[in-house]
């Protein structure tokens, strides 16, 4: 249980209570980023292509267009997300909203 206490004390609680943009919360967010860098290993398809036996990639470029209704829905959704993002940016809580789903869904 020691690792749970460490996690809560050093990462979780500072982000929850201090936010991820300043002070203890920001330092906790940096610790989390450092931990993830150490734990995660990213391998691309190019690096593993021989092992995976992947077929050659075929890229097809298409130009599809929205119908009038789809365009209206897209613009509405885009404006809603843009408005929410700008609110978080103005409040200085963009990183916190990204890292803490309950704050991001407070509307």
N, C-alpha and C positions, 0 to 999 in steps of 0.2 A: 504494500500500500504506500510505501515511501515515494515511489515514482508518481503516484496520483497526487499526493500532497505537493510535491515539487512542481508538477504541471499546473495545478490550481494556483499555487502561490506565485510562481514565476511568469506564467503565460496567461492563463484563463482569466483570473480575477483582475489583473491590471488592465487587460483589454476591455473587459466588461464594465469596470467601474471608472477607468481613467480614459477610455477612448483609445483609438489607435493613432491619433494624430499629434499627441503631445505627452510629455512626461513619462511616467511609468508605463502607460499603455503603448506608447511609441517604442520604447525599449523592448517591451514584451513582443511586439510585432516583429521587431528586428531579430530577436532571439528565435522566434518561430520561423522566420525566413531562413535564417542560418541553419536551423535544424533540418528544414525541408531540403535545403541544398545538399546537406551531408547525406541525407537518407535516400533521396531520389536519384535514380540513374536514368538519363534519357538516352534512348537509342533510336536512331532514325531508320527508316526502311532501307536507305542507301547502305548504312553500316551493316545491316542484317540481311540484305537481299540474297546473298549466296545461301545462307542458312534457311531462309524461308521459302525459297524457290518461287518467288513472285513473278507473275507474268509482266511483260513490259507495260508501263503506264501509257494509256491513251488519253490525251486531253482533247476534249471536244468543247469548243466555245459556242454558246448559244445566246441569242438575244431574245429573251422572253419579255413580254409586256403584261402589266396588270390590266385587268378589265377596269372599267370605271369604278365599280363597287370595291374591287380589291385595292385600287389606288386610294380611295377614300378611307378605307379601313387602315391601310398602311400608314397614311399620313396622320390619322387620328392616334394610332398607337405610338408612332414616332414622336409626336408632339407631347403625349402624356409622359413617355420615358424621358424626353428631353427636359420637360418641366421638373420632374422629380430629381433628375441629376443636377440641374441648376440649383434647386433648393438645397440639396446636400452640399454642393460646391460652395454656395453662399454661407451655409452654416459651418463649413469646414469639416464635415463629417463624411466625406466621400469614402475614405478608406474604412472608416468604422461601419458604414452602411454595407460595404462590400463584405466585410469580415463577420458581420453579425446580422443574420437574416431577419431577426425579429425587429430590428430597427429599420431595415430596408422595407419591410412590409407594414409599416405603421399607419399607412393611409386607410 
